[in-house]
């Protein structure tokens, strides 16, 4: 356990591998963003999009975050090894991110900008080349 924070619904715990929330957990490699709204006293954790592009967002009220907010920020930042946006069609492109897992492997996510047509073979080839380019930087 690295840090805890308590709120009206119980404790939230940050470990070396994940954030334990009420009713579940999120691995650091699955966290896209995390932010603290001090005025509302809410921790907002957004997961990387799933295969269909849907993002799960967790809003956790914390009356006493203690060090939890700082530790969440550190763990999310520390997990990202590389993150690059590569254009493939005008300004649109893909964001390729590699995150280090607790077992020291890289977990890759690819976010495709709105308007990119992966059904088009030429566009798909440019996207695949962009992903390979970023992965080759660290693998």
C-alpha beads as a LAMMPS data file, in Angstrom:
LAMMPS data file: protein, C-alpha beads

139 atoms
138 bonds

1 atom types
1 bond types

-500.0 500.0 xlo xhi
-500.0 500.0 ylo yhi
-500.0 500.0 zlo zhi

Masses

1 110.0

Atoms # bond

1 1 1 0.000 0.000 0.000
2 1 1 1.384 3.377 -1.033
3 1 1 -1.383 5.734 0.117
4 1 1 -5.021 5.861 1.158
5 1 1 -7.788 8.409 1.094
6 1 1 -11.154 8.202 2.759
7 1 1 -14.498 9.518 1.756
8 1 1 -18.186 9.093 2.413
9 1 1 -18.233 5.637 0.794
10 1 1 -15.039 4.237 2.340
11 1 1 -11.329 4.083 1.607
12 1 1 -9.518 4.307 -1.728
13 1 1 -6.078 2.670 -1.792
14 1 1 -3.118 3.149 -4.115
15 1 1 -0.813 0.141 -4.426
16 1 1 2.269 -0.365 -6.575
17 1 1 0.183 -1.969 -9.323
18 1 1 -3.310 -0.467 -9.117
19 1 1 -5.834 1.879 -7.584
20 1 1 -8.349 0.069 -5.404
21 1 1 -11.708 1.779 -5.652
22 1 1 -14.998 1.038 -4.011
23 1 1 -16.341 -1.956 -5.899
24 1 1 -13.316 -2.569 -8.120
25 1 1 -9.826 -1.607 -9.124
26 1 1 -7.908 -0.039 -12.004
27 1 1 -4.372 -1.050 -12.975
28 1 1 -2.028 1.920 -13.466
29 1 1 -1.466 0.757 -17.045
30 1 1 -5.203 1.247 -17.675
31 1 1 -5.358 4.839 -16.414
32 1 1 -5.389 7.448 -19.156
33 1 1 -5.794 10.472 -16.886
34 1 1 -6.319 11.255 -13.236
35 1 1 -7.199 14.649 -11.812
36 1 1 -8.187 16.174 -8.501
37 1 1 -11.013 18.677 -8.170
38 1 1 -10.135 20.253 -4.821
39 1 1 -13.231 22.412 -4.692
40 1 1 -15.606 19.445 -5.109
41 1 1 -13.155 17.077 -3.296
42 1 1 -13.447 14.529 -6.108
43 1 1 -10.757 12.341 -7.672
44 1 1 -11.544 11.707 -11.347
45 1 1 -9.862 8.687 -12.947
46 1 1 -10.400 8.004 -16.657
47 1 1 -9.383 4.656 -18.111
48 1 1 -7.851 4.172 -21.561
49 1 1 -10.532 3.517 -24.177
50 1 1 -11.668 -0.061 -24.697
51 1 1 -11.727 -1.757 -28.117
52 1 1 -14.897 0.167 -29.019
53 1 1 -13.434 3.511 -27.962
54 1 1 -15.460 3.788 -24.751
55 1 1 -13.806 5.269 -21.682
56 1 1 -14.744 4.367 -18.139
57 1 1 -14.631 7.336 -15.793
58 1 1 -14.545 6.971 -12.006
59 1 1 -15.539 9.923 -9.823
60 1 1 -14.589 9.302 -6.215
61 1 1 -15.491 11.706 -3.423
62 1 1 -12.689 12.009 -0.864
63 1 1 -13.091 14.000 2.323
64 1 1 -9.526 13.238 3.346
65 1 1 -7.256 12.452 0.370
66 1 1 -4.011 12.806 2.374
67 1 1 -1.146 11.755 0.015
68 1 1 -3.419 9.745 -2.282
69 1 1 -3.788 12.398 -4.992
70 1 1 -0.011 12.887 -5.266
71 1 1 0.637 9.138 -5.349
72 1 1 -2.006 8.584 -8.056
73 1 1 -0.413 11.301 -10.175
74 1 1 3.060 9.794 -9.641
75 1 1 1.977 6.237 -10.484
76 1 1 0.141 7.239 -13.657
77 1 1 3.052 9.389 -14.851
78 1 1 5.613 6.745 -13.926
79 1 1 3.812 4.016 -15.887
80 1 1 4.032 5.916 -19.202
81 1 1 7.220 5.025 -21.077
82 1 1 6.300 6.677 -24.369
83 1 1 3.322 8.498 -25.823
84 1 1 3.344 9.957 -29.311
85 1 1 0.729 11.391 -31.629
86 1 1 1.548 10.519 -35.242
87 1 1 -0.406 12.189 -38.049
88 1 1 -1.658 9.899 -40.794
89 1 1 -4.258 12.055 -42.575
90 1 1 -3.810 15.826 -42.465
91 1 1 -3.893 16.764 -38.786
92 1 1 -5.644 13.567 -37.742
93 1 1 -3.737 10.539 -36.613
94 1 1 -3.169 8.119 -33.782
95 1 1 -1.814 8.392 -30.257
96 1 1 0.370 5.408 -29.434
97 1 1 1.187 4.917 -25.754
98 1 1 3.374 2.319 -24.089
99 1 1 2.943 1.785 -20.348
100 1 1 5.188 -0.307 -18.109
101 1 1 3.345 -3.100 -16.278
102 1 1 4.295 -4.325 -12.797
103 1 1 5.866 -7.380 -14.505
104 1 1 8.146 -4.983 -16.457
105 1 1 6.418 -5.539 -19.814
106 1 1 5.001 -2.872 -22.080
107 1 1 1.249 -2.589 -22.518
108 1 1 0.347 -0.701 -25.703
109 1 1 -2.737 1.376 -26.434
110 1 1 -3.646 3.087 -29.684
111 1 1 -6.208 5.870 -29.867
112 1 1 -7.437 6.761 -33.326
113 1 1 -8.546 10.358 -33.890
114 1 1 -12.117 10.969 -34.963
115 1 1 -12.481 10.896 -38.724
116 1 1 -9.783 8.292 -39.374
117 1 1 -11.284 5.576 -41.596
118 1 1 -9.649 2.261 -40.687
119 1 1 -11.764 0.531 -43.350
120 1 1 -9.689 2.319 -45.991
121 1 1 -6.676 0.063 -46.717
122 1 1 -4.289 2.966 -47.380
123 1 1 -5.244 4.710 -44.146
124 1 1 -5.022 1.447 -42.194
125 1 1 -1.513 0.880 -43.609
126 1 1 -0.444 4.391 -42.487
127 1 1 -1.884 3.761 -39.006
128 1 1 -0.066 0.409 -38.744
129 1 1 3.188 2.088 -39.829
130 1 1 2.735 4.827 -37.207
131 1 1 2.185 2.255 -34.467
132 1 1 5.264 0.297 -35.571
133 1 1 7.344 3.475 -35.641
134 1 1 6.561 4.339 -32.020
135 1 1 6.931 0.769 -30.772
136 1 1 10.319 0.460 -32.474
137 1 1 11.561 3.457 -30.478
138 1 1 11.472 1.455 -27.240
139 1 1 11.324 -2.245 -28.124

Bonds

1 1 1 2
2 1 2 3
3 1 3 4
4 1 4 5
5 1 5 6
6 1 6 7
7 1 7 8
8 1 8 9
9 1 9 10
10 1 10 11
11 1 11 12
12 1 12 13
13 1 13 14
14 1 14 15
15 1 15 16
16 1 16 17
17 1 17 18
18 1 18 19
19 1 19 20
20 1 20 21
21 1 21 22
22 1 22 23
23 1 23 24
24 1 24 25
25 1 25 26
26 1 26 27
27 1 27 28
28 1 28 29
29 1 29 30
30 1 30 31
31 1 31 32
32 1 32 33
33 1 33 34
34 1 34 35
35 1 35 36
36 1 36 37
37 1 37 38
38 1 38 39
39 1 39 40
40 1 40 41
41 1 41 42
42 1 42 43
43 1 43 44
44 1 44 45
45 1 45 46
46 1 46 47
47 1 47 48
48 1 48 49
49 1 49 50
50 1 50 51
51 1 51 52
52 1 52 53
53 1 53 54
54 1 54 55
55 1 55 56
56 1 56 57
57 1 57 58
58 1 58 59
59 1 59 60
60 1 60 61
61 1 61 62
62 1 62 63
63 1 63 64
64 1 64 65
65 1 65 66
66 1 66 67
67 1 67 68
68 1 68 69
69 1 69 70
70 1 70 71
71 1 71 72
72 1 72 73
73 1 73 74
74 1 74 75
75 1 75 76
76 1 76 77
77 1 77 78
78 1 78 79
79 1 79 80
80 1 80 81
81 1 81 82
82 1 82 83
83 1 83 84
84 1 84 85
85 1 85 86
86 1 86 87
87 1 87 88
88 1 88 89
89 1 89 90
90 1 90 91
91 1 91 92
92 1 92 93
93 1 93 94
94 1 94 95
95 1 95 96
96 1 96 97
97 1 97 98
98 1 98 99
99 1 99 100
100 1 100 101
101 1 101 102
102 1 102 103
103 1 103 104
104 1 104 105
105 1 105 106
106 1 106 107
107 1 107 108
108 1 108 109
109 1 109 110
110 1 110 111
111 1 111 112
112 1 112 113
113 1 113 114
114 1 114 115
115 1 115 116
116 1 116 117
117 1 117 118
118 1 118 119
119 1 119 120
120 1 120 121
121 1 121 122
122 1 122 123
123 1 123 124
124 1 124 125
125 1 125 126
126 1 126 127
127 1 127 128
128 1 128 129
129 1 129 130
130 1 130 131
131 1 131 132
132 1 132 133
133 1 133 134
134 1 134 135
135 1 135 136
136 1 136 137
137 1 137 138
138 1 138 139
